[in-house]
Amino acid sequence: MILSLEFLLASGIGWTTACAIYLMLRGRTFPVVLGLTLLGYAVNVFIFAMGRLWVGMPPILDGTRPAADPLPQALVLTAIVIGFATTGLVIEMALRSRHEAGSDHVDGAEPGADAEPRP
């Protein structure tokens, strides 16, 4: 059985997305942050793959031959920068929430604990 590159790429994106959704459904803040980051990676690879791979083609039109499309690469580069900043913000918010609530559970209290979160 010969696997195509398209199948492998689609499977990799699918598995990354599935792992990201699993992590985002966890009860702690750190796995949620990891899940959001993984989902961002999956979306970036998807956008990058949709732009196709052009070998030896110029990214600028010169009128003599076809040109590669630079838009997917620019979108992914911008998304990486925005994703890094967003991840930093979410981690800071999670640390602040842990400090305020005394727990890193997303609801602010441990499951099964009847005590109120500390002020």
Backbone as a printed PyTorch tensor [residue, N CA C, xyz], in Angstrom:
tensor([[[  0.8480,  -1.1810,   0.0000],
         [  0.0000,   0.0000,   0.0000],
         [  0.8920,   1.2420,   0.0000]],

        [[  0.7170,   2.0740,  -0.9800],
         [  1.5100,   3.3010,  -1.0930],
         [  0.6550,   4.4740,  -0.6190]],

        [[  1.1890,   5.2160,   0.3350],
         [  0.4870,   6.3910,   0.8390],
         [  0.9560,   7.6170,   0.0870]],

        [[  0.0300,   8.4470,  -0.2560],
         [  0.3940,   9.6710,  -0.9500],
         [  0.7700,  10.7530,   0.0610]],

        [[  1.4970,  11.7280,  -0.4210],
         [  1.9000,  12.8310,   0.4400],
         [  0.6890,  13.6360,   0.8960]],

        [[ -0.3110,  13.7540,   0.0330],
         [ -1.5210,  14.4870,   0.4060],
         [ -2.2340,  13.8040,   1.5650]],

        [[ -2.2950,  12.4520,   1.5040],
         [ -2.9350,  11.7060,   2.5870],
         [ -2.1640,  11.8740,   3.8930]],

        [[ -0.8500,  11.8060,   3.8330],
         [ -0.0420,  11.9710,   5.0370],
         [ -0.1920,  13.3730,   5.6320]],

        [[ -0.2080,  14.3800,   4.7800],
         [ -0.3600,  15.7540,   5.2610],
         [ -1.7420,  15.9570,   5.8750]],

        [[ -2.7780,  15.4610,   5.2050],
         [ -4.1360,  15.5920,   5.7360],
         [ -4.2810,  14.8270,   7.0530]],

        [[ -3.6670,  13.6480,   7.1410],
         [ -3.7230,  12.8770,   8.3860],
         [ -2.9920,  13.5970,   9.5090]],

        [[ -1.8540,  14.1830,   9.2090],
         [ -1.1130,  14.9290,  10.2230],
         [ -1.8830,  16.1300,  10.7350]],

        [[ -2.5050,  16.8560,   9.8230],
         [ -3.3150,  18.0130,  10.2390],
         [ -4.5130,  17.5420,  11.0530]],

        [[ -5.1290,  16.4490,  10.6360],
         [ -6.2820,  15.9140,  11.3650],
         [ -5.9210,  15.4480,  12.7610]],

        [[ -4.8070,  14.7280,  12.8970],
         [ -4.3780,  14.2660,  14.2130],
         [ -3.9990,  15.4360,  15.1160]],

        [[ -3.3370,  16.4280,  14.5580],
         [ -2.9730,  17.6040,  15.3570],
         [ -4.2220,  18.3310,  15.8370]],

        [[ -5.2180,  18.4560,  14.9580],
         [ -6.4690,  19.1020,  15.3430],
         [ -7.2020,  18.2840,  16.4040]],

        [[ -7.2230,  16.9680,  16.2430],
         [ -7.8890,  16.1120,  17.2240],
         [ -7.2090,  16.2000,  18.5890]],

        [[ -5.8890,  16.1860,  18.6040],
         [ -5.1580,  16.3270,  19.8700],
         [ -5.4140,  17.6910,  20.5010]],

        [[ -5.4980,  18.7200,  19.6740],
         [ -5.7630,  20.0690,  20.1820],
         [ -7.1480,  20.1440,  20.8170]],

        [[ -8.1410,  19.5610,  20.1790],
         [ -9.4980,  19.5870,  20.7400],
         [ -9.5420,  18.7920,  22.0430]],

        [[ -8.8670,  17.6420,  22.0720],
         [ -8.8060,  16.8530,  23.3100],
         [ -8.1910,  17.6730,  24.4420]],

        [[ -7.0870,  18.3470,  24.1700],
         [ -6.4390,  19.1420,  25.2100],
         [ -7.2870,  20.3310,  25.6380]],

        [[ -8.0110,  20.9350,  24.6990],
         [ -8.8450,  22.0830,  25.0580],
         [-10.0370,  21.6810,  25.9290]],

        [[-10.4180,  20.4190,  25.9090],
         [-11.5370,  19.9560,  26.7240],
         [-11.1050,  19.4730,  28.1070]],

        [[ -9.8300,  19.5930,  28.4300],
         [ -9.3320,  19.1900,  29.7400],
         [ -9.7560,  20.2080,  30.7940]],

        [[ -9.6210,  19.8410,  32.0610],
         [-10.0880,  20.7010,  33.1400],
         [ -9.0480,  21.6470,  33.7010]],

        [[ -7.8210,  21.5440,  33.2600],
         [ -6.7510,  22.4090,  33.7760],
         [ -6.3970,  23.4720,  32.7450]],

        [[ -5.8010,  24.5500,  33.1900],
         [ -5.5180,  25.6520,  32.2760],
         [ -4.3340,  25.3720,  31.3610]],

        [[ -3.3070,  24.6670,  31.8540],
         [ -2.1310,  24.4290,  31.0140],
         [ -2.4500,  23.5600,  29.7910]],

        [[ -3.1910,  22.4580,  29.9410],
         [ -3.5710,  21.7090,  28.7360],
         [ -4.4550,  22.5130,  27.7800]],

        [[ -5.2650,  23.3950,  28.3100],
         [ -6.0950,  24.2380,  27.4410],
         [ -5.2130,  25.1640,  26.6070]],

        [[ -4.2090,  25.7500,  27.2330],
         [ -3.2740,  26.6170,  26.5050],
         [ -2.5070,  25.8140,  25.4540]],

        [[ -2.0600,  24.6060,  25.8150],
         [ -1.3860,  23.7470,  24.8410],
         [ -2.3060,  23.3840,  23.6830]],

        [[ -3.5690,  23.1110,  23.9770],
         [ -4.5300,  22.7870,  22.9280],
         [ -4.7550,  23.9540,  21.9790]],

        [[ -4.8600,  25.1560,  22.5240],
         [ -5.0160,  26.3350,  21.6670],
         [ -3.7890,  26.5360,  20.7830]],

        [[ -2.6140,  26.3130,  21.3330],
         [ -1.3860,  26.4480,  20.5620],
         [ -1.3120,  25.3950,  19.4580]],

        [[ -1.6570,  24.1480,  19.7840],
         [ -1.6520,  23.0880,  18.7760],
         [ -2.6600,  23.3650,  17.6700]],

        [[ -3.8290,  23.8940,  18.0330],
         [ -4.8270,  24.2230,  17.0190],
         [ -4.2980,  25.3210,  16.0980]],

        [[ -3.5950,  26.2820,  16.6590],
         [ -2.9770,  27.3160,  15.8340],
         [ -1.9580,  26.7390,  14.8670]],

        [[ -1.1650,  25.7750,  15.3440],
         [ -0.1930,  25.1170,  14.4610],
         [ -0.8950,  24.3690,  13.3360]],

        [[ -1.9760,  23.6630,  13.6710],
         [ -2.7020,  22.9080,  12.6520],
         [ -3.2800,  23.8380,  11.5840]],

        [[ -3.8240,  24.9540,  12.0020],
         [ -4.3790,  25.9130,  11.0480],
         [ -3.2700,  26.5090,  10.1840]],

        [[ -2.1170,  26.8100,  10.7840],
         [ -0.9980,  27.3540,  10.0170],
         [ -0.5040,  26.3720,   8.9630]],

        [[ -0.3810,  25.0990,   9.3270],
         [  0.0590,  24.0960,   8.3520],
         [ -0.9770,  23.9350,   7.2510]],

        [[ -2.2550,  23.9900,   7.6170],
         [ -3.3170,  23.8920,   6.6150],
         [ -3.2450,  25.0450,   5.6180]],

        [[ -3.1060,  26.2590,   6.1210],
         [ -3.0150,  27.4270,   5.2340],
         [ -1.7640,  27.3310,   4.3640]],

        [[ -0.6560,  26.9290,   4.9600],
         [  0.5800,  26.8050,   4.2010],
         [  0.4600,  25.7440,   3.1130]],

        [[ -0.1900,  24.6410,   3.4230],
         [ -0.3400,  23.5530,   2.4410],
         [ -1.2820,  23.9460,   1.3040]],

        [[ -2.2360,  24.7890,   1.5800],
         [ -3.1710,  25.2010,   0.5390],
         [ -2.5190,  26.1250,  -0.4900]],

        [[ -1.3750,  26.7070,  -0.1440],
         [ -0.6710,  27.5810,  -1.0770],
         [  0.2060,  26.8420,  -2.0610]],

        [[  0.3110,  25.5330,  -1.9460],
         [  1.1370,  24.6770,  -2.7930],
         [  2.6170,  24.9980,  -2.6620]],

        [[  3.4270,  24.0490,  -3.0630],
         [  4.8730,  24.2140,  -3.0310],
         [  5.3580,  24.4630,  -4.4490]],

        [[  5.9740,  25.5840,  -4.6560],
         [  6.5110,  25.9550,  -5.9710],
         [  8.0190,  25.8960,  -5.8860]],

        [[  8.6280,  25.0790,  -6.7230],
         [ 10.0780,  24.9440,  -6.7250],
         [ 10.6500,  25.7420,  -7.8870]],

        [[ 11.5660,  26.6510,  -7.5780],
         [ 12.2400,  27.4130,  -8.6150],
         [ 11.4050,  28.5060,  -9.2620]],

        [[ 10.2820,  28.8490,  -8.6780],
         [  9.4350,  29.9080,  -9.2400],
         [  9.6360,  31.1930,  -8.4410]],

        [[  9.6890,  32.3150,  -9.1330],
         [  9.8580,  33.5840,  -8.4160],
         [  8.5570,  33.9790,  -7.7120]],

        [[  8.6490,  34.6440,  -6.5520],
         [  7.4360,  35.0850,  -5.8690],
         [  6.8600,  36.3780,  -6.4430]],

        [[  7.5440,  36.9710,  -7.4000],
         [  7.0970,  38.2300,  -7.9920],
         [  6.8590,  38.0020,  -9.4850]],

        [[  5.7920,  38.5610, -10.0060],
         [  5.4820,  38.4200, -11.4260],
         [  6.5110,  39.1510, -12.2860]],

        [[  7.0520,  38.4530, -13.2470],
         [  7.9310,  39.1150, -14.2130],
         [  7.3800,  38.9740, -15.6330]],

        [[  6.2690,  38.2700, -15.7910],
         [  5.6000,  38.1830, -17.0820],
         [  6.0960,  37.0800, -17.9990]],

        [[  7.2100,  36.4330, -17.6600],
         [  7.7480,  35.4140, -18.5560],
         [  7.3660,  33.9980, -18.1530]],

        [[  7.1390,  33.7600, -16.8810],
         [  6.7770,  32.4220, -16.4140],
         [  5.8380,  32.5440, -15.2210]],

        [[  5.1950,  31.4320, -14.8360],
         [  4.2900,  31.5010, -13.6830],
         [  5.0550,  31.8450, -12.3990]],

        [[  4.3640,  32.4520, -11.4850],
         [  4.9870,  32.8670, -10.2230],
         [  4.3210,  32.1500,  -9.0570]],

        [[  5.0920,  31.9400,  -8.0140],
         [  4.5630,  31.3540,  -6.7840],
         [  3.7080,  32.3940,  -6.0650]],

        [[  2.7260,  31.9060,  -5.3260],
         [  1.8440,  32.7980,  -4.5780],
         [  2.4430,  33.0470,  -3.1970]],

        [[  2.8660,  34.2750,  -2.8740],
         [  3.4820,  34.5390,  -1.5760],
         [  2.4640,  34.7840,  -0.4620]],

        [[  1.1750,  34.8600,  -0.7880],
         [  0.1670,  35.1880,   0.2230],
         [  0.0810,  34.1500,   1.3490]],

        [[  0.0440,  32.8360,   1.0690],
         [ -0.0300,  31.8890,   2.1930],
         [  1.1560,  31.9920,   3.1450]],

        [[  2.3480,  32.1950,   2.6150],
         [  3.5130,  32.3280,   3.4850],
         [  3.4080,  33.5840,   4.3420]],

        [[  2.9300,  34.6590,   3.7690],
         [  2.7670,  35.8980,   4.5330],
         [  1.6960,  35.7420,   5.6030]],

        [[  0.6040,  35.0580,   5.2730],
         [ -0.4580,  34.8290,   6.2590],
         [  0.0370,  33.9660,   7.4160]],

        [[  0.7850,  32.9200,   7.1010],
         [  1.2890,  32.0320,   8.1540],
         [  2.3020,  32.7600,   9.0300]],

        [[  3.1740,  33.5410,   8.4460],
         [  4.1460,  34.2900,   9.2320],
         [  3.4460,  35.2640,  10.1740]],

        [[  2.4370,  35.9500,   9.6840],
         [  1.6690,  36.8560,  10.5350],
         [  0.9290,  36.0880,  11.6230]],

        [[  0.3630,  34.9350,  11.2800],
         [ -0.3590,  34.1290,  12.2630],
         [  0.5690,  33.5920,  13.3470]],

        [[  1.8030,  33.2740,  12.9990],
         [  2.7640,  32.8000,  14.0010],
         [  3.0460,  33.9030,  15.0120]],

        [[  3.2450,  35.1180,  14.5370],
         [  3.5320,  36.2440,  15.4390],
         [  2.3300,  36.5320,  16.3250]],

        [[  1.1390,  36.5690,  15.7510],
         [ -0.0670,  36.8390,  16.5330],
         [ -0.3330,  35.6940,  17.5110]],

        [[ -0.1030,  34.4550,  17.0780],
         [ -0.2960,  33.3080,  17.9580],
         [  0.6490,  33.3160,  19.1410]],

        [[  1.8880,  33.7260,  18.9120],
         [  2.8540,  33.8190,  20.0030],
         [  2.4060,  34.8580,  21.0300]],

        [[  1.9630,  36.0020,  20.5620],
         [  1.5010,  37.0550,  21.4780],
         [  0.2450,  36.6180,  22.2230]],

        [[ -0.6670,  35.9670,  21.5330],
         [ -1.8970,  35.5050,  22.1680],
         [ -1.5950,  34.4270,  23.2100]],

        [[ -0.6710,  33.5280,  22.9090],
         [ -0.2970,  32.4960,  23.8680],
         [  0.3030,  33.1210,  25.1240]],

        [[  1.1400,  34.1160,  24.9540],
         [  1.6950,  34.8150,  26.1100],
         [  0.6150,  35.4660,  26.9580]],

        [[ -0.3710,  36.0730,  26.3100],
         [ -1.4650,  36.7100,  27.0370],
         [ -2.2950,  35.6730,  27.7870]],

        [[ -2.6130,  34.5610,  27.1490],
         [ -3.4230,  33.5250,  27.7940],
         [ -2.6730,  32.8910,  28.9620]],

        [[ -1.3730,  32.6870,  28.8240],
         [ -0.5940,  32.1370,  29.9350],
         [ -0.5860,  33.1080,  31.1110]],

        [[ -0.4330,  34.3900,  30.8260],
         [ -0.4700,  35.3860,  31.9040],
         [ -1.8300,  35.3980,  32.5970]],

        [[ -2.9030,  35.3110,  31.8260],
         [ -4.2420,  35.2750,  32.4200],
         [ -4.4450,  34.0030,  33.2420]],

        [[ -3.9070,  32.8640,  32.7720],
         [ -4.0360,  31.6160,  33.5190],
         [ -3.2490,  31.6860,  34.8290]],

        [[ -2.0630,  32.2770,  34.7830],
         [ -1.2840,  32.4240,  36.0190],
         [ -1.9910,  33.3420,  37.0110]],

        [[ -2.5790,  34.4030,  36.5120],
         [ -3.3120,  35.3240,  37.3950],
         [ -4.5430,  34.6420,  37.9920]],

        [[ -5.2300,  33.8540,  37.1670],
         [ -6.3960,  33.1270,  37.6570],
         [ -5.9980,  32.1070,  38.7220]],

        [[ -4.8710,  31.4390,  38.5090],
         [ -4.3820,  30.4800,  39.5210],
         [ -4.0270,  31.1930,  40.8120]],

        [[ -3.4530,  32.3600,  40.6980],
         [ -3.0960,  33.1290,  41.8960],
         [ -4.3510,  33.5740,  42.6490]],

        [[ -5.3500,  34.0370,  41.9250],
         [ -6.5770,  34.5410,  42.5590],
         [ -7.4260,  33.4190,  43.1360]],

        [[ -7.5880,  32.3160,  42.4040],
         [ -8.4900,  31.2470,  42.8230],
         [ -7.7940,  30.1900,  43.6720]],

        [[ -6.4760,  30.1000,  43.5800],
         [ -5.7630,  29.0750,  44.3250],
         [ -5.7850,  27.7160,  43.6480]],

        [[ -6.2740,  27.6590,  42.4260],
         [ -6.3490,  26.4050,  41.6820],
         [ -6.1530,  26.7090,  40.2080]],

        [[ -5.6330,  25.7140,  39.4820],
         [ -5.4910,  25.9220,  38.0450],
         [ -6.6070,  25.2470,  37.2640]],

        [[ -7.6660,  24.8610,  37.9540],
         [ -8.8140,  24.2890,  37.2580],
         [ -9.5570,  25.4110,  36.5400]],

        [[-10.1160,  25.1070,  35.3700],
         [-10.7260,  26.1680,  34.5650],
         [-11.9550,  26.7810,  35.2320]],

        [[-12.6080,  26.0570,  36.1450],
         [-13.7600,  26.6110,  36.8510],
         [-13.3640,  27.3660,  38.1080]],

        [[-12.0990,  27.3230,  38.4660],
         [-11.6270,  28.0380,  39.6460],
         [-11.6420,  27.2120,  40.9130]],

        [[-12.2130,  26.0090,  40.8790],
         [-12.2550,  25.1430,  42.0530],
         [-11.9940,  23.7130,  41.6110]],

        [[-11.4120,  22.9420,  42.5120],
         [-11.1520,  21.5380,  42.2140],
         [-12.4740,  20.7840,  42.1310]],

        [[-12.5780,  19.8100,  41.2440],
         [-13.8000,  19.0140,  41.1940],
         [-14.0050,  18.2490,  42.4990]],

        [[-15.2250,  18.2860,  42.9950],
         [-15.5360,  17.5940,  44.2420],
         [-15.2560,  18.4120,  45.4810]],

        [[-14.6250,  19.5520,  45.3360],
         [-14.3420,  20.4070,  46.4830],
         [-15.5230,  21.3390,  46.7080]],

        [[-16.0350,  21.3550,  47.9410],
         [-17.1920,  22.1980,  48.2500],
         [-16.7850,  23.5620,  48.7830]],

        [[-15.5070,  23.7480,  49.0150],
         [-15.0400,  25.0000,  49.5730],
         [-15.0630,  26.1040,  48.5230]],

        [[-15.3060,  27.3050,  48.9850],
         [-15.2650,  28.4800,  48.1080],
         [-13.8210,  28.7870,  47.7570]],

        [[-13.5850,  29.3210,  46.5660],
         [-12.2120,  29.7390,  46.2510],
         [-11.7740,  30.8610,  47.1820]],

        [[-10.4840,  30.8560,  47.4960],
         [ -9.9930,  31.8680,  48.4190],
         [-10.0110,  33.2360,  47.7550]],

        [[-10.2250,  34.2840,  48.5690],
         [-10.2760,  35.6390,  47.9890],
         [ -8.9430,  36.1610,  47.5830]]])
